[in-house]
Amino acid sequence: MVQSIAAPSFHLWHQPIYGSCYFKNVLNKYSPSYLSTSIGRWPIIPSVKSRAMELNKRVYSRCKRADYVERIGCGVVGAIFELEGVLIEYNPNLENQCWLILSREEGKTPPQGFVLRRIEGMKNEQVISEALCWSTDPRETKRMSIRKEEIYRSLHGPVYRFRPGSEELVNSLARHNVPMGLVSTRPRKYLEAGIRAIGLDRVFSVVVAGEDFSRGKPDPEMFVYAGRVMGFAPERCVVFGNSNRTVEAARDARMRCVAVASCQAVYELGAADMVVRRLDEITVVDLKNLADVEPDEFEFEMEVDEDFL
């Protein structure tokens, strides 16, 4: 009977599908036994149970890999987004115009170009008291900060537009149950108005505004706070930004960073873990790879029905 199975396998140019078999000798040692036929030496058929166990393991392994992408997001990786220049269109010239207009209104020396580049990503109060040295009085810095945001709102207007590809990534992360947070130095009322305008007010589990932290970028405080509120270790958070200040802050927070080349060239953002022009270039699997999440973290025991075998 063994020969009848082995021979057709030979003629079809396939090795016999059952592998080798081990027999127990009188010394209680297992040794391989092979069958010699006129067409060659072929392994004998093992037990049905051992073969079924092997097939079950293979099928289970494939199902585990296929199911992994669907299960990776929930509770494993957290995505922290900046709003302007990442999710929505952003014109950095408007920010510079705001400071120039405010300086004329307050009778202060207008900031020069290198100063405007230096204050990128900082909180308004921090800029006024530390970078521009206009005032150290908390009430004055607060007043000028509010006025600066009012100027920005009047220049920007109520229209917010998605950047190409950003809506697709947000929808993909939402389908895979990846928790998402939003971080910005803007006041909360303006930040929430912006995300409502583009329909993302129910997407983010955490929204961190300027009132929630004391120092802006490159200090990592805003990202550390967002990660803690979301309940993730820093190594499991991926920050999405559009500047080297964001990259530096994410690194200091021990988080991964994806840089979007919306205001800077791709080669200028080389310090980030990944640089893209559009957010739809990223997949959920990319987030897993950035956060170094391995499939082995999801261990399952295979149950075998002994009666069936």
N, C-alpha and C positions, 0 to 999 in steps of 0.2 A: 504493500500500500504506500509505503514511503517513497519507493521508486516511482510510482505512478504520479506522485505529486511533484517530485523533483525534476523529472524529465520534461514535462511541459514547460516548467519555469526556465529550463535551459534553452529549449527551442524558441521561446519567446524573447530570449536574450535578457532575462531578468533573473536576478539571484532569488532563490527561494525566500519567501516572505517571512518565514518563521524563525530565522536565526538559528543559533546553536542551542544545544540542550546539555545539561549536566546530569550525570548519573552518580549515585552514591555507591562507593565500593565497600568492601568489607572492613576497611580501616577507617570508615566514617569520614572520608575525604571526598570532596567533589572534584571530578575530573571530566573534561570534555570528551564526548564520544562522537565520532564522525562516521558517516556511512560512505563506504567505497562502492562506487558503481562503475559500469563500463564507460560512462561519460565523464567521470571525474569524481572528486571528493566533495560532497555536499553535506552541510550540517543537517542533523536530524530535527524533527519537529518538536518543540518544547510543549509544555503543558498549556492547555487552553486558558487557565487562570492567569498565568504569568503574562501571556500575550495580551489578554484583555486588560490587565493592569497597565501595561505599557501603552496601549492605545488610549486608555482613559487619561493617562498623564499627558499625552500629546494633545488630545482634544482640549483638555482643561487648560493647558498652557496657551493654546491659541485663543481660546475664549477669554482668558485672563488678559492677554495683550490687547485684544479688540475692545474689551470693556474698560480698559485702563483710561483711555482718553475721556470717556464719559464720566469717570469717577474722580479724575484728578483734581478738578476745581474745588469741590466742596471741602472746606476746612483745611486745605493744604497750602494754597498760594493766595496771597492778597495783592491786588493791584491798586496802586495809589497814583492818581492822575493829578496833574496840574491842568488848569482850565484853558488859559489863553496861550495860543501858540501850539497847543497839543490837541485839545478837543475842538476848540473853536478858532476861527481866524483872529489874528492879532497883528496890530500895526504898532511896532515899538516907537515910531515917531510921535504918536499921540501922547505917550507917556512923557517924552522929552518936552513936548509943547506944554503939557500941564505944569511942569516945573518952571518953565520960562514964564508962563502967564502968572503963576503964583508969585514968582520973584518980583515981577513988576507991580503986582497988587500990594505986596508987603514992603516994597521999597528995598529989597535985598539985591545983593550982587547975583546976576544970573549965573547958574552953574555952567562950567565949560564942558566940552565934549568928553574929555577923559573922566570927569566927575560923573557925568550921566551914565557912562559905561560902568563905572565902579558901583553905582548905587542900584544896579539891576538886581531885582529879586529881594531887596531889603524892604522892611516895613517903612511906612511913611514917617512915623515918629522917630524911627532909627535914623532915617536919612536927614531929617530936619535937625536933630540934636547932635549927631555924630559926624555925618559926612559934610553937610552944608554949614553946620554951626550957626544956624539962624537963631536958635533959642534952646535953653535947657529947662525952661519952665514947663512942667507937664501939661498945664492948661493951655499954654500957647501952642505947644507942639500938637496937642489934640485938636485944637481949633484949626490950625493950618492943615493938618492931615485931612480933616473932614472937608475943608474947602478944596483941597487938591482933588479929592474923589469926586466932588461935585463938578469941577471943571472937566474931569475925565468923562463923566457921564454925559455932559453937554456936548463934548466933542465926538464921543463915540455914537451916541444915539441909542435907541432901544432895540436895534436890529443885531441879532447874533446868528452867525452861520457856522455850521460844522466845517471842519477841515476835511478834505477828501480822505475817505477811509476810516475816519474816527468813529462814525456811527456804526459801521460794520463791525469793528472790533468790540465796541461796547455791547452790541447785540449778541455777538458770539460768546463773550464772557458771561453775559447774563444767562444764555441758554445752558452753559456748563456750570452754572451756580458758583462762579468765581466771585467772592466778595470784592467790592470796589469801594474805594474812598476817594474823596476830592479834597485837595489842599490848595489854598490861595492866600495871598496877603491882602486881598480885598476885604472890606467890611462885609459882615454876614448878609446884611439886607441887599447889597448889590450883588453878592455872589449868588444868593438864592434866586434873585430876580433873573440872573443870567441863565442858570440851569433850568428854570421854569420856562424861559423863552424857547429853549431848544428841546424841551420835553424830557429832561433827565432828572427831574426833581424826585422821582421815586426809584432811581437806579442805584444811587450811592447809599451804602449803609452808614457811612461816616462822612460828614462835611466839616472840614476844619477851616475856619476863617481867621482873619487877622486878629480878632479879639481873643483867640484861644492860645496864643503864644506870644512871647515877648521879642524874639529876634527872628529876622528873616534869613534868607540864604546869604552866604553859604553855611550858616549855622544849621545843623540838622534837626533842630528842635521841632519844627513843624512836621517832619516826616516821622520822627520818633513818636511824637504824640499821636499821630494818625495810626501808626502801627499798633500802639498799645490799646487805643480805643477799639480797633478792629479785632484785637485779641491774637495777633500774630507775632511770632519771633521775628526780629529784623531780617534774619537769613531767609525767611519765607515771604518777604515783601519785595515787590518789583515796582520801582518808581518810574513814571513816565514824565519826562520833562523836555525842554527845548533849549537848554543852555548849559554851559560848563559849570555855572553856579549850582545848578540842580545836580549835576553829576558829582560835584565835590560834596554837596550836602548828603546825597544818598550814600556815597562811599563812607563818609564819617559816621553815618547811621548804621553801617554794616548791612546795607540793602543793595540789591541789584538795581541797575538803571538802564532804561531804554531811552535814548535821545532821539527826538524828532527834529530833523533838519528843516525847520520852518523859518528860522531867522538867521541861522548860521549854516555855513557849508558843512558837508558831511565830514571832510577831513579835519575840521576844527573840533569835532565832537568825538575824536578817537578814544578818549578816556572812558567813554561809556561802555557798558557790556554789549550793547547792540545799538546800531545807528540805522534809522529808517527814514525814508521820506514821507511815507504814509503809514498809518497805523494798521491798515488792513494787510500789510506785509507780515504781520505777526500772527501766530496761531497759539492756541492753548498749549500745545506741546512745546512751543518755544518758551512759554512761561515756566513750564515744568523744568526744562533744561536750564533756564537761568537760575531758578531757585534750587537746582540740584536735588529735585525730588525723584527718587528712584522707585521703580515698581515694587522693589522688595519691601518698601514700607507698607504695602498693602498685602499682608500675608493671609492666605486662606488655606484651610485644610480640606483636602479632597476626601469626600466620603465615598466609600466603595461598598456596594451591596454584596456582602459575602454570599448571600443565598443565590443571587443572580449568577455569580461566578461558579 
